[in-house]
Structures are given as C-alpha cells and as structure tokens.
Amino acid sequence: MKVLVTGSAGFIGSHVVERLHNAGYEVDGFDHRGRGTVLGDIRDVIALGDAMSHVDAFIHLAGLLGTQEHIQDPGPIMETNILGGLNVLQAAAKFKLPGVCIGVGNHFMDNPYSISKSAVERMVSMFNAERGTKVNIVRAMNAYGPGQVPAQPYGPSRVRKIAPSFICRAMKGDPIEVYGDGSQISDMVYVGDVADALIKAMEAALNGKTLPVIEVGPKTHTTVMDVALLVKELTGSTSPIICLPKRPGEKEGAPVFAKSETLELIGMSDRGLMPLRDGLTLTIDHYRVHA
C-alpha cells in the first residue's frame, strides 16, 4: 500500500512519513523543497496529478503557514492553500483516491491562513457529497514537538510558533514574549498524536468511511500563560515573561481547543494523548541538541 504525503518535508509531514514507514506503508513524499521523494508543488496540476496517479491514498499537509504574515498580501497563501487544495481534491476525484486533509484549530479566525484552510474543508464536504470522494478532515490544535523550526533570530522560520519561541527564548535567557495577556486558551497537541490521527483518518477513508471532522487536542485546556510558565519550569529559566499586544489576525480571547470526543471515531482517545509536560520535556531535549 503506497501513500502520497504532500508537504512531506515539513514539521508534521516528517513525523507522518516516519510513522507510515513504521506501520509498513510505502511512502511517496511530495514537497517543493526537494527533500521529498517527489519534487513538486501542489499548485502544479500536472506534477501533482502524476504523483497521485501512482498511489493508493494520500495525506495532504502542504501549504503556506502564518497568522499575521499574509494579511498585507494574502494572494500567495490563497493561491497555494486554496488552489493547491482544490488540485488535490480534483486528483482524488479523478483517480478515486481516499485520503485526509489537515485542518486548523483556529479555523474560525479571520486571517488568511485560517480562511484558506476553512475553504478547503468546505471543498472537501462538497467533493464528498457531489463527486463521490472519500476524504476526511483532521483539525490539529497547536501542534508542537521535536523538529519544529524556530523563527528568527533562533532559526530560519518566518512564522513564530508557541513552543519553539518560548523554549528558545527560555534557554537563551531572553524575555518570553506572550501575545495578549496570556489568558487565552490555546491547547497544545504533540506532533506524534497529530500524525497518528491523520493516519487513522486516512485508513478510515481507505475503508470507505467519511467521518465528521476529527479534532486532535486534550480535554483539559491550557492557556498560553500556562505553557510559558511550564516552559520556564522545565528549562530552569530565569527569563521574564512579558505581554505584547495581540497580533493582527488573532481574535482577542478566542479559545482554540478540540472537541476531543471526535477522536473516538478513529479509535483514539484524549486519554492516550501525550501529556503536555512529557511532550514539552521531549521537545526541550531536542532543542538543547539542535537549537
């Protein structure tokens, strides 16, 4: 059984590929950065169609990231995420390929990234209803874990994510910057759990099951400030925590958390998810070596 993973060289993609291999699947990676099995861009209909014509299922992860980064110029993220997502679904319909697309926990926010991912979710619903596809959606909350690339000045990423930002700042003794007052719920989910959910949702599609949206996240919620304080504790850092104004594209006080009961639809449970303390410990150990 061969699976195509778009965005295979990315943070979540690399974990998905590893778990697919461990489960005995053949994997074709599809990534524009040249580290996948197939060098390609989801905007390229011909290259993507050729890649999808040679597999049995797919996991679609490729896309541009960023909450505030694309507000002034949303064209590129819309082209990549929406038209790229459409290309994936057109190929899925053409070749009768089951699969899964990743969604985001903050799908309701009015920023280009959330809007683009929500649009693809709606297209999935249309394709399943009108074109006979078998495609499931997995919404990941704030995924974190080893391999997530920090933003400048700690790494080359142009998008700042909670875990690498907090951890790198704490380890360097720099102020840990929290956007807003830190009271907003922003549940964290270990990347390995996201990968497992994606694979199980793909397997459900392989068995002909189209499911309600699966949301991956814990039942017990945490705030951004909770995460910052836990990072300080686990790193032994003396860094101060400072609060900055909310970034454009973020909704003040909007909680990002999962309907964790949906995990039962793919044979998972919130009780089996990596505890935040354990996951952050593994992640901190990674950055101690690789930061």
N, C-alpha and C positions, 0 to 999 in steps of 0.2 A: 504494500500500500504506500503510495507516494503522495506527499503533501507539499503544496506550494505555500511558502510563508513570505508575504510581501513585507518589506521593512525588516528583513531577517538580520541585518547588521545593527539594528537599534537596540536600545536597552531591553525592552520587553521581548523583542524578536529573538535576541541571542539566547535568552532563557527558554523561550518556546522551542527553538531549534534543538537545544540540548535535551530537553525533556522528551521531545518527539523521538530523537535518536535513542534515548534510553528506553523508550516504550517499543522500540522495534520498527518504527516507521522510516521509510526513505524520505529525505527532505530535499526539495529544491528551494534555495533561497532566492529572492528577487529583490534587489536593492540597488539604488543608483550610485552608492558609494563604492562599489567594486569589491566588497567583502563577502557578497553572497555567491551562491552557486551560479546565478544568472545575473549579469549586469544589465539593469533595466530600470525604467521609470514608469510608474503607474499611469502617467499622462500619455505614454506611447501605446496606442491601441494595438499596434501590430506586435510589438515586443511582448506586451502583457498577454495578448491572446495566444501567441505561440507558447509562452511559458505555461499558461493554464490548460492548453490542449494536451499536455503530456503528463497530467497528474490526476489523482483520484479525488482530491479535496483541497481546500485552501483555508488559510488563516490570514485575514487581511489586517495588517498593522501599519502599513506605510502611510506617512502623512507628515505635514508640517505641524510643529508644535508652537505654542505661545499664546498667552492670555492677552497681554498688552502689546506685544511686539508687532502685531499686524494691524492695529487699529487705524493707523495713518495710511496704510497701504494694504488693504485686505485682498487685493486681486490675486497675488501668488498663492495664498493659503486656500482661497476659494477654488482656484483652478486645480491645485494639487489634490486637496481633500475631497471636494465635491465631484469634479470631473474625473479624478482618479478613481474615486469610489464607484462612480457610475460605470467606468470602464471595467472594473472588477465584476460588477453585477451583470453587465451585458455579456461578459465572457462566461460567467457562471450559468446564465440562462442558455447561451449558445451551446455550451459543452455539457450541460446538465450536471454541473459540479456542486456538491454540497459544501458548506463551509460556514465560517463565522467571521464577523467583523467586530472590531473593538470599538466601544463607545466610551464616553467620559462621564464621571460622576457629576460634574457641573454643567450638564447638558442644557440646563435651563438659563444659563447666564448669557447676557447679550455682548459677547465678544466674538471675534471672527472664528476662533478655534472651536468654541462651543457650538456656534451656529453651524459651522461646516460639518461637525460630527453629528449633530442632530438631523441635518438634512440627509445624511447618508442613512441614518436609522429609518427615516421615513421612506426613503427609496427602498430599503430592504423590505419594509412592510408591503409596499406596492408590488415589488417583484415577486414576493412570496404569494401574494393574493392573485395577481394578474398574469404573471409569467411562469408560475409553477416552480420557482426556485425553492431550495431548502437551505436557507441561510439564517443563522442565529446571531444575536447581538449579546456581547458581554460588556457591561459597563464596569470599568475599573475605577475605584476611588483614587486616592493619591498613592500611586504605586511607588515603592522605594525598594532599595536593596543594592547589593554589590553590582558595580558596573554602570551605575547611573552617572552620567558625566556632569561634573560641576560647571557652573557658569564662571565667567571671568570675575575676578583675577585668579581663581583657583583651578580653572580648567577652560576648555575651548568652547563649551556650550554657550549659545546666545540666549538660552531660556533658563531662568532661575527656578529650580525645584526645591521644595522644602528640605528634604533630608540632606542632600549634598551641600546645600547652602548653610544650614545650621551646623552640620558636622564639621565642614572645612573651617568655618569661622571659629567654632569652639576649639578645634585642635590648634589653630594658629593664635588663639587668644584675642581675636578680633571681636568687635561687638556682633552679637547675634541679632540680625535685623528681622523684625516681625512686622508685616504689613497689617495695619489696623491695630486694635487693642489686644489682639490675640485671643479674644473670647469666641471667635467663630469656630464652629465645628468643621473639621476637615479631616475625615477619617483616613488613616493610613493603611495600606494593604501591601504585604510583602510580595515582591515580584514573582516568586515561585508559585504563590497561590493564584495569582492572575494567570500565569502560564498554564497551570493545571485546569483552571476553569475554562480557558479558551480551548484546550484540547478536548475536554469532556463535552463542551458545547458543539465542537466540530464532530465528535463521534456521534452525538445525538442526531445531527444533521445527516451524517452518513447512514444512520438507521431510519431516515425518513421523517424525523421529528423536527418540526418548527416550534420553538418554545417562546413564551413571553421573555422579555428582556431579563437577562441574568445580571444581577448586581453583586460585585465582589467587594466585601468590606465587613468589618466586625460589627457585632451587635452592640457592644459597649463603645460609646462615642468618646472621642478626644478632641480637645481644642488645639489650635496652633500653639498656644502658650504651653499647654501640656507637653507637646512634642519638644519645644525649645527647652523646657526645664528638664525633661528626661535626657535629652542630648547632653546638656550641661553635666548632669549627674553621671552619666555613663562615660563621658570623656574626662571627668575630673577637671573641667574647665572653670576658670575664674572669669570668663568673658561676661560682660554685662549684656543684658537683653534690652534692646531699645525698640520702641514702636515708631513706625513710619506711617505716613498716610497710605490709605488703600491705593492699589494700582488701578489705572484705567481698565475697564472691562470686568472688574470684580464687583460683586454686589455686596454691599455692606451688611454684615450679619447673616448672609445666606449660608445655611448649613449644607455641607457636602457629606452625605452619608448614604449607606446602602440599605436597600430592603434585603437584608441578609437571608431571609427565608426563601428567596428565589434560588439560592444555592442548592436547595433540596431537589430542584428539578433536574439537576445534573449529578445527583448523588453526592453532593458536598454539604458541609455544614459550617457555620461560623465557628463552631467548637473545634474544628480541625484546622483553622487558620493559624498562621504563625503569630504568637503574641508579640505585641509591639516592642516590648523590652528585649526579647530574644532577637527579633529581626533587626532592631537598631544596633544591637551588640555585634551581630554578624556584619552589618554594613560599616560600622565604625572600624572593625578589624580590617575590612577591605581597604578603607581609605588610609589607614595607618601605613599600609604597604604601598598603595598606589597613588596617594594624593601628591 
